Amino acid sequence: MRTSNPPPTPQQWQAIVDRDASQDGGFVYGVLSTGIFCRPSCPSRPARPRSVVCLETAEAAHAGGFRACLRCRPDSPESW
């Protein structure tokens, strides 16, 4: 996995913590410790901030070596 992706901005981190569905489609986040990426509204427990990187699209997450979360299915267009 590439670690050159930026950490979440304070606004992105707040969207992840709040599980803000209005941010879905704006970015996805990858968890370095698990290799999984999620939508901001994912119901899973958020990772530690230092383990999170933000990516613009699901395609960028796949290219970075992440796999899609099975709970929020961030690479499924009908889930947005």
TORLOKE-293551 format. One record per residue: chain; x, y, z of N, C-alpha, C in turn. Coordinates in Angstrom, 2 decimals. Layout:
<recs>
+--------+---------+---------+---------+---------+---------+---------+---------+---------+---------+
: cadena :     n.X :     n.Y :     n.Z :    ca.X :    ca.Y :    ca.Z :     c.X :     c.Y :     c.Z :
+--------+---------+---------+---------+---------+---------+---------+---------+---------+---------+
:      A :       X :       Y :       Z :       X :       Y :       Z :       X :       Y :       Z :
...
+--------+---------+---------+---------+---------+---------+---------+---------+---------+---------+
</recs>
This chain:
<recs>
+--------+---------+---------+---------+---------+---------+---------+---------+---------+---------+
: cadena :     n.X :     n.Y :     n.Z :    ca.X :    ca.Y :    ca.Z :     c.X :     c.Y :     c.Z :
+--------+---------+---------+---------+---------+---------+---------+---------+---------+---------+
:      A :    0.82 :   -1.18 :    0.00 :    0.00 :    0.00 :    0.00 :    0.87 :    1.24 :    0.00 :
:      A :    0.44 :    2.22 :   -0.72 :    1.16 :    3.48 :   -0.76 :    0.85 :    4.29 :    0.48 :
:      A :    1.86 :    4.82 :    1.07 :    1.64 :    5.66 :    2.25 :    1.83 :    7.13 :    1.90 :
:      A :    2.00 :    7.46 :    0.61 :    2.19 :    8.85 :    0.21 :    0.87 :    9.61 :    0.13 :
:      A :   -0.24 :    8.92 :    0.37 :   -1.53 :    9.60 :    0.38 :   -1.63 :   10.45 :    1.63 :
:      A :   -2.36 :   11.57 :    1.52 :   -2.42 :   12.48 :    2.68 :   -3.28 :   11.94 :    3.81 :
:      A :   -2.94 :   12.35 :    5.03 :   -3.82 :   12.02 :    6.16 :   -5.11 :   12.83 :    6.02 :
:      A :   -6.12 :   12.48 :    6.76 :   -7.37 :   13.23 :    6.66 :   -7.22 :   14.65 :    7.18 :
:      A :   -7.92 :   15.56 :    6.53 :   -8.01 :   16.92 :    7.05 :   -8.90 :   16.88 :    8.28 :
:      A :   -8.90 :   17.91 :    9.09 :   -9.81 :   17.90 :   10.24 :  -11.28 :   17.72 :    9.83 :
:      A :  -11.67 :   18.30 :    8.70 :  -13.04 :   18.16 :    8.22 :  -13.33 :   16.72 :    7.78 :
:      A :  -12.38 :   16.10 :    7.09 :  -12.56 :   14.71 :    6.67 :  -12.62 :   13.79 :    7.89 :
:      A :  -11.74 :   14.01 :    8.85 :  -11.75 :   13.16 :   10.04 :  -13.08 :   13.30 :   10.79 :
:      A :  -13.60 :   14.52 :   10.88 :  -14.87 :   14.72 :   11.55 :  -15.99 :   14.01 :   10.79 :
:      A :  -15.95 :   14.01 :    9.46 :  -16.95 :   13.29 :    8.66 :  -16.87 :   11.79 :    8.94 :
:      A :  -15.67 :   11.26 :    9.10 :  -15.49 :    9.83 :    9.39 :  -16.04 :    9.51 :   10.79 :
:      A :  -15.69 :   10.32 :   11.77 :  -16.14 :   10.10 :   13.14 :  -17.67 :   10.21 :   13.23 :
:      A :  -18.23 :   11.20 :   12.51 :  -19.68 :   11.43 :   12.53 :  -20.45 :   10.49 :   11.61 :
:      A :  -19.72 :    9.72 :   10.80 :  -20.34 :    8.84 :    9.79 :  -21.29 :    9.64 :    8.89 :
:      A :  -20.76 :   10.74 :    8.39 :  -21.52 :   11.71 :    7.63 :  -21.77 :   11.24 :    6.19 :
:      A :  -22.98 :   10.78 :    5.93 :  -23.34 :   10.27 :    4.60 :  -23.31 :   11.36 :    3.54 :
:      A :  -23.42 :   12.62 :    3.93 :  -23.37 :   13.69 :    2.93 :  -21.98 :   13.81 :    2.30 :
:      A :  -20.96 :   13.23 :    2.93 :  -19.61 :   13.26 :    2.40 :  -19.30 :   12.07 :    1.48 :
:      A :  -20.19 :   11.09 :    1.43 :  -19.98 :    9.95 :    0.54 :  -19.91 :   10.46 :   -0.89 :
:      A :  -18.95 :    9.99 :   -1.63 :  -18.75 :   10.45 :   -2.99 :  -17.70 :   11.55 :   -3.08 :
:      A :  -17.41 :   12.19 :   -1.96 :  -16.39 :   13.23 :   -1.94 :  -14.99 :   12.68 :   -1.74 :
:      A :  -14.91 :   11.60 :   -0.99 :  -13.64 :   10.93 :   -0.74 :  -13.91 :    9.56 :   -0.15 :
:      A :  -12.90 :    8.73 :   -0.15 :  -12.90 :    7.48 :    0.59 :  -11.67 :    7.51 :    1.48 :
:      A :  -11.67 :    6.67 :    2.50 :  -10.48 :    6.62 :    3.34 :   -9.97 :    5.20 :    3.44 :
:      A :   -8.65 :    5.08 :    3.43 :   -8.00 :    3.79 :    3.56 :   -7.39 :    3.65 :    4.94 :
:      A :   -7.42 :    2.43 :    5.45 :   -6.82 :    2.15 :    6.76 :   -5.55 :    1.35 :    6.52 :
:      A :   -4.43 :    1.94 :    6.84 :   -3.13 :    1.32 :    6.56 :   -2.95 :    0.00 :    7.30 :
:      A :   -3.46 :   -0.10 :    8.50 :   -3.24 :   -1.30 :    9.31 :   -4.02 :   -2.51 :    8.80 :
:      A :   -5.12 :   -2.27 :    8.10 :   -5.94 :   -3.39 :    7.62 :   -5.93 :   -3.54 :    6.11 :
:      A :   -5.58 :   -2.47 :    5.39 :   -5.58 :   -2.51 :    3.93 :   -6.97 :   -2.38 :    3.33 :
:      A :   -7.91 :   -1.88 :    4.10 :   -9.31 :   -1.75 :    3.65 :   -9.61 :   -0.27 :    3.45 :
:      A :  -10.49 :    0.02 :    2.47 :  -10.96 :    1.39 :    2.33 :  -12.47 :    1.45 :    2.46 :
:      A :  -12.95 :    2.60 :    2.96 :  -14.36 :    2.78 :    3.31 :  -14.88 :    4.13 :    2.85 :
:      A :  -16.21 :    4.23 :    2.85 :  -16.88 :    5.52 :    2.67 :  -16.87 :    6.25 :    4.02 :
:      A :  -17.02 :    7.57 :    4.03 :  -17.07 :    8.29 :    5.31 :  -18.21 :    7.81 :    6.21 :
:      A :  -19.30 :    7.34 :    5.65 :  -20.45 :    6.93 :    6.46 :  -20.40 :    5.48 :    6.92 :
:      A :  -19.31 :    4.81 :    6.72 :  -19.21 :    3.39 :    7.08 :  -19.53 :    3.17 :    8.56 :
:      A :  -20.36 :    2.17 :    8.85 :  -20.73 :    1.92 :   10.25 :  -19.64 :    1.24 :   11.08 :
:      A :  -18.53 :    0.87 :   10.46 :  -17.48 :    0.22 :   11.24 :  -16.81 :    1.22 :   12.17 :
:      A :  -16.13 :    0.69 :   13.15 :  -15.42 :    1.54 :   14.12 :  -14.28 :    2.25 :   13.41 :
:      A :  -14.15 :    3.56 :   13.57 :  -13.05 :    4.27 :   12.90 :  -11.69 :    3.81 :   13.42 :
:      A :  -10.73 :    3.80 :   12.51 :   -9.36 :    3.46 :   12.88 :   -8.72 :    4.65 :   13.59 :
:      A :   -7.53 :    4.44 :   14.09 :   -6.78 :    5.55 :   14.68 :   -6.43 :    6.53 :   13.56 :
:      A :   -6.47 :    7.82 :   13.85 :   -6.19 :    8.81 :   12.81 :   -4.85 :    8.62 :   12.11 :
:      A :   -3.84 :    8.16 :   12.85 :   -2.52 :    7.98 :   12.22 :   -2.49 :    6.82 :   11.22 :
:      A :   -3.50 :    5.96 :   11.26 :   -3.57 :    4.83 :   10.34 :   -4.45 :    5.11 :    9.13 :
:      A :   -5.00 :    6.33 :    9.03 :   -5.96 :    6.65 :    7.98 :   -5.33 :    7.57 :    6.94 :
:      A :   -5.58 :    7.25 :    5.67 :   -5.22 :    8.13 :    4.56 :   -6.48 :    8.37 :    3.74 :
:      A :   -6.55 :    9.52 :    3.12 :   -7.71 :    9.86 :    2.31 :   -7.37 :    9.77 :    0.83 :
:      A :   -8.34 :    9.29 :    0.08 :   -8.18 :    9.13 :   -1.36 :   -9.40 :    9.73 :   -2.05 :
:      A :   -9.21 :   10.18 :   -3.27 :  -10.30 :   10.85 :   -3.97 :  -11.37 :    9.88 :   -4.45 :
:      A :  -10.96 :    8.69 :   -4.89 :  -11.92 :    7.75 :   -5.49 :  -11.63 :    6.32 :   -5.07 :
:      A :  -12.60 :    5.46 :   -5.31 :  -12.41 :    4.03 :   -5.07 :  -11.32 :    3.48 :   -5.99 :
:      A :  -11.26 :    3.98 :   -7.20 :  -10.23 :    3.53 :   -8.14 :   -8.82 :    3.85 :   -7.62 :
:      A :   -8.68 :    5.03 :   -7.02 :   -7.39 :    5.40 :   -6.44 :   -7.05 :    4.49 :   -5.26 :
:      A :   -8.05 :    4.11 :   -4.50 :   -7.83 :    3.20 :   -3.38 :   -7.38 :    1.83 :   -3.88 :
:      A :   -8.04 :    1.32 :   -4.92 :   -7.64 :    0.03 :   -5.49 :   -6.21 :    0.13 :   -6.02 :
:      A :   -5.90 :    1.22 :   -6.70 :   -4.55 :    1.40 :   -7.25 :   -3.51 :    1.49 :   -6.13 :
:      A :   -3.93 :    1.97 :   -4.97 :   -3.02 :    2.07 :   -3.82 :   -2.89 :    0.78 :   -3.04 :
:      A :   -3.56 :   -0.28 :   -3.49 :   -3.43 :   -1.57 :   -2.84 :   -4.47 :   -1.86 :   -1.77 :
:      A :   -5.48 :   -1.02 :   -1.65 :   -6.53 :   -1.24 :   -0.66 :   -7.64 :   -2.11 :   -1.26 :
:      A :   -8.36 :   -2.82 :   -0.41 :   -9.53 :   -3.57 :   -0.85 :  -10.77 :   -2.96 :   -0.21 :
:      A :  -11.89 :   -3.13 :   -0.88 :  -13.14 :   -2.49 :   -0.44 :  -13.69 :   -3.14 :    0.82 :
:      A :  -14.24 :   -2.32 :    1.68 :  -14.90 :   -2.77 :    2.90 :  -16.15 :   -3.57 :    2.52 :
:      A :  -16.39 :   -4.66 :    3.20 :  -17.56 :   -5.48 :    2.91 :  -18.82 :   -4.94 :    3.58 :
:      A :  -18.66 :   -4.00 :    4.50 :  -19.84 :   -3.42 :    5.16 :  -20.43 :   -2.27 :    4.35 :
:      A :  -19.59 :   -1.32 :    3.94 :  -20.12 :   -0.14 :    3.25 :  -20.00 :   -0.21 :    1.73 :
:      A :  -19.26 :   -1.17 :    1.23 :  -19.09 :   -1.38 :   -0.21 :  -18.81 :   -0.07 :   -0.97 :
:      A :  -17.67 :    0.56 :   -0.69 :  -17.37 :    1.86 :   -1.28 :  -17.11 :    1.85 :   -2.79 :
:      A :  -16.91 :    0.67 :   -3.36 :  -16.66 :    0.63 :   -4.81 :  -17.93 :    0.26 :   -5.59 :
:      A :  -19.05 :    0.20 :   -4.91 :  -20.32 :   -0.11 :   -5.55 :  -21.08 :    1.19 :   -5.82 :
:      A :  -21.29 :    1.55 :   -7.09 :  -21.93 :    2.83 :   -7.39 :  -23.34 :    2.97 :   -6.81 :
:      A :  -24.07 :    1.89 :   -6.68 :  -25.42 :    2.01 :   -6.15 :  -25.43 :    2.30 :   -4.65 :
:      A :  -24.29 :    2.18 :   -4.00 :  -24.26 :    2.46 :   -2.56 :  -24.00 :    3.93 :   -2.26 :
:      A :  -23.78 :    4.75 :   -3.28 :  -23.52 :    6.18 :   -3.05 :  -24.82 :    6.87 :   -2.96 :
+--------+---------+---------+---------+---------+---------+---------+---------+---------+---------+
</recs>
